[in-house]
């Protein structure tokens, strides 16, 4: 690496996102000064490094990302871990995850939907772990964004162990989801940022990641009622609805689910001990 490249690379890394440092150092061997200068300018404008690199690691896979699609975050892995615990295949389960009751169904025919799928990282990671455990999973990944649908399709092809078992479709969960067979699990990371919180977000998120995937009105709870309705309509008896939410929204989401008819609703803390995922059972 030339000294000029090293100086530019150090500037880029110093601007934030330590997770990508190793990736950047590897890629820098291929970069010429012009490319690095452009990357530095993009990062200086607040653009997330995941968009500059074009990918982000999540759970056990590496997912394509681009502007217009929400960047996967480690907090969201709690959704995957909760679903796996429910299915009895999370050997690393600890803490709140141990409170999740086991489904008790054979893994040979698991059907699920990932609503507001974005990159597809939740659904693909869930399906892959079922396959690794010797099972079979058929999943439907749904998003309203054309960009997200295309990115999720690309990630299914490149990251899914059994791409033919995963279908990506465009749909609006606020209008209801139809034409899907009964499901064992519904997972979702819906928009949940309030209007006030949007103004307080770091500019790398507020100015660059899609408002459509983040903003959810005055209280941030607008998607959980429709998710509940979908669960009541499509889940098999005993099936689970597993959703991500803001760290201060667990009580409200549990109330929506419990008052709407789901059973044994509980909230799971993420790796940072923040209430992050709520589960209800039909």
DRENDO-1510 file (C-alpha; in Angstrom, 1 decimal, always signed):
<recs>
REC; n; res; u; v; w
REC; 1; UNK; +0.0; +0.0; +0.0 .
REC; 2; UNK; +1.4; +3.4; -0.9 .
REC; 3; UNK; +1.9; +6.0; +1.8 .
REC; 4; UNK; -0.8; +8.1; +0.1 .
REC; 5; UNK; -3.3; +5.3; +0.2 .
REC; 6; UNK; -2.4; +4.6; +3.8 .
REC; 7; UNK; -3.1; +8.2; +4.8 .
REC; 8; UNK; -6.5; +8.2; +3.0 .
REC; 9; UNK; -7.4; +4.8; +4.5 .
REC; 10; UNK; -6.6; +6.0; +8.0 .
REC; 11; UNK; -8.8; +9.1; +7.4 .
REC; 12; UNK; -11.6; +6.9; +6.3 .
REC; 13; UNK; -11.4; +4.5; +9.2 .
REC; 14; UNK; -11.1; +7.3; +11.7 .
REC; 15; UNK; -14.4; +8.6; +10.5 .
REC; 16; UNK; -16.2; +5.8; +12.2 .
REC; 17; UNK; -17.6; +2.2; +12.0 .
REC; 18; UNK; -14.7; +0.1; +13.4 .
REC; 19; UNK; -16.4; -3.1; +12.2 .
REC; 20; UNK; -15.4; -2.4; +8.7 .
REC; 21; UNK; -11.7; -1.6; +9.4 .
REC; 22; UNK; -10.3; -5.0; +8.4 .
REC; 23; UNK; -12.4; -5.1; +5.2 .
REC; 24; UNK; -11.2; -1.6; +4.3 .
REC; 25; UNK; -7.6; -2.5; +4.8 .
REC; 26; UNK; -8.0; -5.5; +2.6 .
REC; 27; UNK; -9.9; -3.6; -0.1 .
REC; 28; UNK; -7.3; -0.8; +0.0 .
REC; 29; UNK; -4.8; -3.1; -1.5 .
REC; 30; UNK; -6.9; -3.0; -4.7 .
REC; 31; UNK; -7.8; +0.7; -4.5 .
REC; 32; UNK; -6.0; +3.5; -6.3 .
REC; 33; UNK; -5.8; +6.9; -4.8 .
REC; 34; UNK; -8.8; +8.2; -6.8 .
REC; 35; UNK; -11.1; +5.4; -5.5 .
REC; 36; UNK; -10.0; +6.0; -1.9 .
REC; 37; UNK; -10.5; +9.7; -2.2 .
REC; 38; UNK; -14.0; +9.2; -3.4 .
REC; 39; UNK; -14.6; +6.8; -0.5 .
REC; 40; UNK; -13.3; +9.4; +2.0 .
REC; 41; UNK; -15.5; +12.1; +0.5 .
REC; 42; UNK; -18.6; +9.8; +0.8 .
REC; 43; UNK; -17.8; +8.9; +4.4 .
REC; 44; UNK; -17.1; +12.6; +5.2 .
REC; 45; UNK; -20.6; +13.4; +4.0 .
REC; 46; UNK; -21.9; +10.9; +6.6 .
REC; 47; UNK; -22.6; +8.0; +4.3 .
REC; 48; UNK; -22.3; +4.7; +6.2 .
REC; 49; UNK; -19.3; +2.5; +5.4 .
REC; 50; UNK; -21.6; -0.4; +4.7 .
REC; 51; UNK; -22.9; +1.5; +1.6 .
REC; 52; UNK; -19.4; +2.3; +0.5 .
REC; 53; UNK; -18.2; -1.3; +0.9 .
REC; 54; UNK; -21.5; -2.7; -0.6 .
REC; 55; UNK; -22.1; -5.3; +2.1 .
REC; 56; UNK; -22.6; -6.0; +5.8 .
REC; 57; UNK; -22.0; -9.1; +7.9 .
REC; 58; UNK; -25.0; -10.4; +9.8 .
REC; 59; UNK; -25.2; -13.6; +11.8 .
REC; 60; UNK; -23.2; -16.1; +9.8 .
REC; 61; UNK; -23.6; -14.6; +6.3 .
REC; 62; UNK; -22.5; -11.5; +4.4 .
REC; 63; UNK; -25.3; -9.5; +2.8 .
REC; 64; UNK; -25.3; -7.1; -0.1 .
REC; 65; UNK; -26.4; -3.6; +0.9 .
REC; 66; UNK; -26.9; -0.4; -1.0 .
REC; 67; UNK; -28.5; +3.0; -0.5 .
REC; 68; UNK; -32.2; +2.6; -0.3 .
REC; 69; UNK; -32.0; -0.5; +1.9 .
REC; 70; UNK; -31.7; -0.6; +5.7 .
REC; 71; UNK; -28.2; -1.8; +6.9 .
REC; 72; UNK; -28.4; -4.9; +9.0 .
REC; 73; UNK; -27.4; -4.4; +12.7 .
REC; 74; UNK; -26.3; -6.8; +15.4 .
REC; 75; UNK; -29.3; -6.0; +17.6 .
REC; 76; UNK; -31.5; -7.6; +14.9 .
REC; 77; UNK; -29.7; -10.9; +15.3 .
REC; 78; UNK; -31.8; -11.3; +18.5 .
REC; 79; UNK; -34.9; -11.9; +16.2 .
REC; 80; UNK; -33.0; -14.8; +14.5 .
REC; 81; UNK; -31.8; -16.2; +17.9 .
REC; 82; UNK; -35.3; -16.0; +19.3 .
REC; 83; UNK; -36.8; -17.9; +16.3 .
REC; 84; UNK; -34.1; -20.5; +16.6 .
REC; 85; UNK; -34.7; -21.0; +20.3 .
REC; 86; UNK; -38.4; -21.4; +19.6 .
REC; 87; UNK; -37.5; -24.2; +17.1 .
REC; 88; UNK; -35.1; -25.8; +19.6 .
REC; 89; UNK; -32.0; -25.3; +17.5 .
REC; 90; UNK; -30.2; -22.5; +19.3 .
REC; 91; UNK; -27.5; -24.2; +21.3 .
REC; 92; UNK; -26.0; -20.9; +22.4 .
REC; 93; UNK; -29.3; -19.6; +23.9 .
REC; 94; UNK; -28.8; -17.7; +27.2 .
REC; 95; UNK; -30.5; -15.0; +29.3 .
REC; 96; UNK; -34.0; -14.1; +28.2 .
REC; 97; UNK; -33.9; -16.5; +25.3 .
REC; 98; UNK; -34.2; -19.4; +27.8 .
REC; 99; UNK; -37.7; -18.1; +28.6 .
REC; 100; UNK; -39.0; -18.9; +25.1 .
REC; 101; UNK; -41.1; -22.1; +25.1 .
REC; 102; UNK; -40.1; -24.7; +22.5 .
REC; 103; UNK; -42.4; -25.3; +19.5 .
REC; 104; UNK; -41.8; -29.0; +19.6 .
REC; 105; UNK; -42.5; -29.5; +15.8 .
REC; 106; UNK; -40.3; -31.5; +13.6 .
REC; 107; UNK; -37.9; -29.3; +11.5 .
REC; 108; UNK; -38.7; -31.2; +8.2 .
REC; 109; UNK; -41.4; -28.7; +7.2 .
REC; 110; UNK; -41.1; -25.2; +8.7 .
REC; 111; UNK; -42.9; -22.4; +6.9 .
REC; 112; UNK; -42.3; -18.8; +7.8 .
REC; 113; UNK; -42.6; -15.2; +6.5 .
REC; 114; UNK; -40.2; -12.3; +7.0 .
REC; 115; UNK; -42.1; -9.1; +6.8 .
REC; 116; UNK; -40.4; -5.8; +6.0 .
REC; 117; UNK; -37.5; -8.0; +5.0 .
REC; 118; UNK; -35.1; -5.3; +3.7 .
REC; 119; UNK; -31.9; -7.1; +2.7 .
REC; 120; UNK; -33.5; -10.4; +3.6 .
REC; 121; UNK; -31.0; -11.0; +6.4 .
REC; 122; UNK; -33.4; -12.2; +9.0 .
REC; 123; UNK; -35.3; -14.7; +6.8 .
REC; 124; UNK; -32.2; -16.0; +5.0 .
REC; 125; UNK; -30.3; -16.5; +8.3 .
REC; 126; UNK; -33.3; -18.3; +9.8 .
REC; 127; UNK; -33.7; -20.6; +6.8 .
REC; 128; UNK; -30.0; -21.4; +6.7 .
REC; 129; UNK; -29.8; -22.4; +10.4 .
REC; 130; UNK; -32.8; -24.7; +9.9 .
REC; 131; UNK; -31.0; -26.3; +7.0 .
REC; 132; UNK; -27.8; -26.6; +9.0 .
REC; 133; UNK; -29.8; -28.4; +11.7 .
REC; 134; UNK; -31.0; -30.9; +9.1 .
REC; 135; UNK; -34.4; -29.4; +8.5 .
REC; 136; UNK; -36.2; -27.8; +5.6 .
REC; 137; UNK; -37.7; -24.3; +5.6 .
REC; 138; UNK; -39.9; -22.5; +3.1 .
REC; 139; UNK; -40.0; -18.8; +3.5 .
REC; 140; UNK; -41.7; -15.8; +2.0 .
REC; 141; UNK; -39.7; -12.5; +2.3 .
REC; 142; UNK; -41.9; -9.4; +1.8 .
REC; 143; UNK; -41.1; -5.7; +1.4 .
REC; 144; UNK; -42.8; -2.7; +0.0 .
REC; 145; UNK; -39.6; -1.2; -1.5 .
REC; 146; UNK; -38.6; -2.1; -5.0 .
REC; 147; UNK; -34.9; -1.6; -4.1 .
REC; 148; UNK; -35.2; -3.9; -1.0 .
REC; 149; UNK; -37.0; -6.6; -3.1 .
REC; 150; UNK; -34.2; -6.6; -5.6 .
REC; 151; UNK; -31.4; -6.7; -3.0 .
REC; 152; UNK; -33.2; -9.4; -1.0 .
REC; 153; UNK; -33.5; -11.5; -4.2 .
REC; 154; UNK; -29.8; -11.1; -4.9 .
REC; 155; UNK; -29.0; -12.1; -1.3 .
REC; 156; UNK; -31.2; -15.2; -1.5 .
REC; 157; UNK; -29.2; -16.3; -4.6 .
REC; 158; UNK; -25.8; -15.5; -3.0 .
REC; 159; UNK; -26.3; -16.4; +0.7 .
REC; 160; UNK; -29.2; -18.9; +1.1 .
REC; 161; UNK; -28.2; -22.5; +1.4 .
REC; 162; UNK; -31.4; -23.5; -0.4 .
REC; 163; UNK; -32.4; -20.5; -2.6 .
REC; 164; UNK; -35.3; -22.3; -4.3 .
REC; 165; UNK; -37.1; -22.6; -0.9 .
REC; 166; UNK; -37.2; -18.8; -0.4 .
REC; 167; UNK; -39.5; -16.4; -2.3 .
REC; 168; UNK; -39.1; -12.7; -2.3 .
REC; 169; UNK; -42.2; -10.6; -3.2 .
REC; 170; UNK; -43.3; -7.0; -3.0 .
REC; 171; UNK; -46.1; -6.3; -0.6 .
REC; 172; UNK; -47.5; -3.8; +1.9 .
REC; 173; UNK; -48.1; -5.3; +5.4 .
REC; 174; UNK; -50.3; -2.3; +6.2 .
REC; 175; UNK; -52.7; -3.5; +3.5 .
REC; 176; UNK; -52.6; -7.1; +4.7 .
REC; 177; UNK; -50.8; -10.2; +3.4 .
REC; 178; UNK; -52.7; -12.8; +1.5 .
REC; 179; UNK; -52.1; -15.9; -0.6 .
REC; 180; UNK; -49.6; -17.5; +1.9 .
REC; 181; UNK; -50.1; -20.9; +3.4 .
REC; 182; UNK; -50.3; -21.2; +7.2 .
REC; 183; UNK; -47.1; -20.4; +8.9 .
REC; 184; UNK; -45.1; -21.6; +11.9 .
REC; 185; UNK; -43.3; -18.3; +12.4 .
REC; 186; UNK; -43.6; -14.7; +11.4 .
REC; 187; UNK; -40.5; -12.5; +11.9 .
REC; 188; UNK; -40.2; -8.8; +11.3 .
REC; 189; UNK; -38.1; -5.8; +11.8 .
REC; 190; UNK; -40.6; -3.1; +10.9 .
REC; 191; UNK; -40.2; +0.7; +11.0 .
REC; 192; UNK; -40.4; +1.8; +14.6 .
REC; 193; UNK; -38.6; +5.1; +14.9 .
REC; 194; UNK; -40.8; +8.0; +16.1 .
REC; 195; UNK; -40.9; +11.4; +14.3 .
REC; 196; UNK; -39.1; +12.9; +17.3 .
REC; 197; UNK; -36.4; +10.2; +17.4 .
REC; 198; UNK; -35.8; +10.6; +13.6 .
REC; 199; UNK; -34.6; +14.2; +14.3 .
REC; 200; UNK; -32.2; +12.9; +16.9 .
REC; 201; UNK; -30.6; +10.1; +14.9 .
REC; 202; UNK; -27.0; +10.2; +13.9 .
REC; 203; UNK; -26.8; +11.9; +10.5 .
REC; 204; UNK; -25.3; +8.7; +8.9 .
REC; 205; UNK; -28.7; +7.1; +9.6 .
REC; 206; UNK; -31.0; +10.0; +9.3 .
REC; 207; UNK; -29.6; +11.4; +6.1 .
REC; 208; UNK; -28.6; +8.2; +4.3 .
REC; 209; UNK; -30.7; +5.2; +5.3 .
REC; 210; UNK; -34.2; +4.9; +3.9 .
REC; 211; UNK; -36.9; +6.8; +5.8 .
REC; 212; UNK; -39.4; +4.2; +4.6 .
REC; 213; UNK; -37.6; +1.5; +6.7 .
REC; 214; UNK; -37.2; +3.7; +9.8 .
REC; 215; UNK; -40.0; +6.2; +10.4 .
REC; 216; UNK; -43.2; +5.0; +12.0 .
REC; 217; UNK; -45.1; +8.2; +13.0 .
REC; 218; UNK; -45.7; +9.9; +16.3 .
REC; 219; UNK; -45.4; +6.8; +18.6 .
REC; 220; UNK; -43.5; +4.4; +16.4 .
REC; 221; UNK; -46.1; +1.7; +16.9 .
REC; 222; UNK; -48.1; +1.8; +13.7 .
REC; 223; UNK; -46.9; -1.4; +12.3 .
REC; 224; UNK; -47.5; -3.7; +15.2 .
REC; 225; UNK; -51.3; -3.8; +14.9 .
REC; 226; UNK; -51.1; -5.0; +11.3 .
REC; 227; UNK; -48.4; -7.5; +12.2 .
REC; 228; UNK; -50.8; -8.8; +14.9 .
REC; 229; UNK; -53.6; -9.1; +12.4 .
REC; 230; UNK; -51.4; -11.0; +10.0 .
REC; 231; UNK; -50.3; -13.3; +12.7 .
REC; 232; UNK; -53.8; -14.1; +13.8 .
REC; 233; UNK; -54.7; -14.8; +10.2 .
REC; 234; UNK; -51.7; -16.8; +9.0 .
REC; 235; UNK; -50.1; -18.5; +12.0 .
REC; 236; UNK; -50.8; -22.1; +12.8 .
REC; 237; UNK; -52.0; -22.8; +16.4 .
REC; 238; UNK; -48.9; -22.6; +18.6 .
REC; 239; UNK; -47.0; -20.5; +16.0 .
REC; 240; UNK; -45.0; -17.5; +17.0 .
REC; 241; UNK; -44.9; -13.8; +15.9 .
REC; 242; UNK; -41.4; -12.4; +16.6 .
REC; 243; UNK; -40.7; -8.7; +16.1 .
REC; 244; UNK; -38.0; -6.1; +16.7 .
REC; 245; UNK; -38.9; -2.8; +18.3 .
REC; 246; UNK; -37.2; +0.2; +20.0 .
REC; 247; UNK; -35.7; -0.3; +23.5 .
REC; 248; UNK; -38.5; +1.7; +25.1 .
REC; 249; UNK; -41.4; +0.1; +23.2 .
REC; 250; UNK; -41.5; -3.4; +24.7 .
REC; 251; UNK; -44.4; -2.8; +27.2 .
REC; 252; UNK; -46.5; -1.2; +24.5 .
REC; 253; UNK; -45.9; -4.0; +21.9 .
REC; 254; UNK; -46.6; -6.7; +24.5 .
REC; 255; UNK; -49.9; -4.9; +25.3 .
REC; 256; UNK; -50.9; -4.8; +21.6 .
REC; 257; UNK; -50.1; -8.5; +21.2 .
REC; 258; UNK; -51.7; -9.7; +24.4 .
REC; 259; UNK; -54.9; -7.6; +24.1 .
REC; 260; UNK; -55.2; -8.7; +20.5 .
REC; 261; UNK; -55.3; -12.4; +21.4 .
REC; 262; UNK; -51.7; -13.7; +21.3 .
REC; 263; UNK; -50.6; -15.7; +24.3 .
REC; 264; UNK; -47.6; -15.8; +26.7 .
REC; 265; UNK; -46.2; -12.5; +25.2 .
REC; 266; UNK; -42.7; -11.8; +26.4 .
REC; 267; UNK; -39.9; -9.3; +25.6 .
REC; 268; UNK; -36.3; -10.4; +25.0 .
REC; 269; UNK; -33.2; -8.3; +25.6 .
REC; 270; UNK; -30.5; -7.9; +23.0 .
REC; 271; UNK; -26.7; -8.3; +23.5 .
REC; 272; UNK; -26.6; -4.8; +24.9 .
REC; 273; UNK; -29.3; -5.7; +27.5 .
REC; 274; UNK; -31.9; -3.5; +25.8 .
REC; 275; UNK; -35.5; -4.8; +25.5 .
REC; 276; UNK; -35.4; -5.4; +21.7 .
REC; 277; UNK; -37.7; -8.3; +20.6 .
REC; 278; UNK; -41.2; -9.2; +21.6 .
REC; 279; UNK; -42.8; -12.6; +21.0 .
REC; 280; UNK; -46.4; -13.7; +21.1 .
REC; 281; UNK; -47.9; -17.1; +20.4 .
REC; 282; UNK; -51.2; -18.0; +18.7 .
</recs>
